[in-house]
Amino acid sequence: MAEKNLIAWNVDEEDYPASGEMDEKLKFLLRYAVLAPSGPNNQPWKLAVDGSEVTVMVDFDRALPAVEPTNRTTYMSLGCLLTNLLVAAEHFKMGYQVERFPDGVDAETITVVKFKEEEGGKPHFPPDLFDEITERHTNRGAYDDRPIEAEKIKEMKAAVGDGGFRLDVLTNPEGRAKMAEVLGESHKIQLGNKAFRKDLARWIRANNEDAWDGLPGYAFGYSDFESYFGKFIFGTFDTSASWARKEMALMEASPAVGVLSTDAEDKRIWVEAGMRFEKLFLTATKLGVRFDLFSQPVAIEELRQKMIEILDVDYPQILIRMGYAPPAKHTPRRTVDMVLAGAGSRVVVVKR
Ligand SMILES: Cc1cc2nc3c(=O)[nH]c(=O)nc-3n(C[C@H](O)[C@H](O)[C@H](O)COP(=O)(O)O)c2cc1C
């Protein structure tokens, strides 16, 4: 990987400081945590290490007020980061205790994780999904029409588990077409809205931009030339109809469409949904199944209602296109040093 803003992905377990101090070990585990997926790769997190404790905080400056006033994907993204952290901890035989929202649900601290060596006991995340942390990526390309095997779907559902959480997977053409319709509608409604486009344009990047966050054009298959104009075009013009057509066709042609739902919702549940979602994403990676993600339809009440009727669920949280495809390129990540609160090296994103 030549690009500087992809160096976070160059992490090698051989470099684990096995004989180092606890805080050095925890900073090493955080190198896996920060590879987590997040809304438009806004990485809405701040981290702190103090002795044997890691504090995970929301960075509200990186939230998306017009795109999602409830902060659903912000909290889900924090959940994804937590799963990566705990999967890495278990891999290095580190035991842990997770305290959630110690200062209340409206505070910026999501969790404080207390670590203790060699007391991991039974892993919470069997099987070991550690190797998948650096492999996992969102894949927005076309998928083969090869179906996803029933056993793999079963394994993915098991990764989500139960107790108020569930994964529905639609493989029949009618079900996929209905979901594609919902997705198309969401693009037309949201991309047709200027405030929404401005909010999202903040995270759209040209391919060769050396930003440590956001969505480079290549993630959507754009050439360097196209990506150079992408941000301006996206922020300025309403391209919702053509975008909706393209995305609907991709979904209809994919072998499966999944929806992760919950039976209630609040900030705690969104964090937990994010944790389970990342476990699902890592499991899919292990199985060779690619994901393309959509939070838009869930954010529009009438479309969410349609999803509820199609699936007979309570609270859909994220829509997933699933299938097989060659791997796509990773997108930038801030390094642990940039994310550690008080490190003085945080990247300041200028609001436009
Ligand atoms: C909770 C959540 C919601 C997401 N929603 C969308 C979405 O609506 N549209 C989209 O294109 N990508 C979505 N993504 C994918 C992110 O854009 C992607 O994870 C991020 O750009 C980092 O890329 P990576 O997954 O390849 O590491 C979402 C990811 C998460 C975790």
The ligand as a Gaussian input file, in Angstrom:
#p B3LYP/6-31G(d) Opt

LIG

0 1
 C      -23.584000       1.790000      10.448000
 C      -23.083000       1.932000       9.038000
 C      -23.882000       2.500000       8.057000
 C      -23.439000       2.625000       6.742000
 N      -24.265000       3.177000       5.798000
 C      -23.827000       3.305000       4.517000
 C      -24.675000       3.878000       3.529000
 O      -25.804000       4.278000       3.791000
 N      -24.197000       4.003000       2.263000
 C      -22.936000       3.579000       1.931000
 O      -22.549000       3.708000       0.765000
 N      -22.115000       3.014000       2.854000
 C      -22.533000       2.871000       4.130000
 N      -21.720000       2.301000       5.075000
 C      -20.393000       1.796000       4.666000
 C      -19.321000       2.804000       4.976000
 O      -19.362000       3.867000       4.071000
 C      -17.957000       2.112000       4.978000
 O      -17.913000       1.205000       6.018000
 C      -16.833000       3.126000       5.165000
 O      -16.757000       3.957000       4.042000
 C      -15.486000       2.447000       5.379000
 O      -15.167000       1.581000       4.329000
 P      -14.854000       0.048000       4.583000
 O      -16.108000      -0.594000       5.113000
 O      -14.508000      -0.469000       3.214000
 O      -13.735000      -0.071000       5.550000
 C      -22.131000       2.179000       6.398000
 C      -21.324000       1.622000       7.395000
 C      -21.786000       1.486000       8.708000
 C      -20.904000       0.885000       9.740000

